[in-house]
Amino acid sequence: MAKSSPGEFFNQVKVEARKIVWPTGRETMVTTVMVLIMTTLLGLFFFGIDSFFGWVVTLLLNLASGQG
C-alpha cells in the first residue's frame, strides 16, 4: 500500500466521515429500550439458574455430611 501525505490522509478521512449515517433519535431510543429489556431478562435468567444450582449444591453438601 502506497504511503500518502498527511494532507491527503486527512482529506480521505473527511470523505469517509461524510459517509457516516447517524441513527435517528427514535432508533437510538428503541435500541436503548431493547438493550435494557434483554439485559434485564438475561439477568433474571442467570439469577434463576445460579439460584437453582446453588440449591442443588447445598442439597448435595447436606446429603454428603449426613444432615439431609
Secondary structure, 3 states (H helix, E strand, C coil): CCCCCHHHHHHHHHHHHHCCCCCCHHHHHHHHHHHHHHHHHHHHHHHHHHHHHHHHHHHHHHHHCCCC
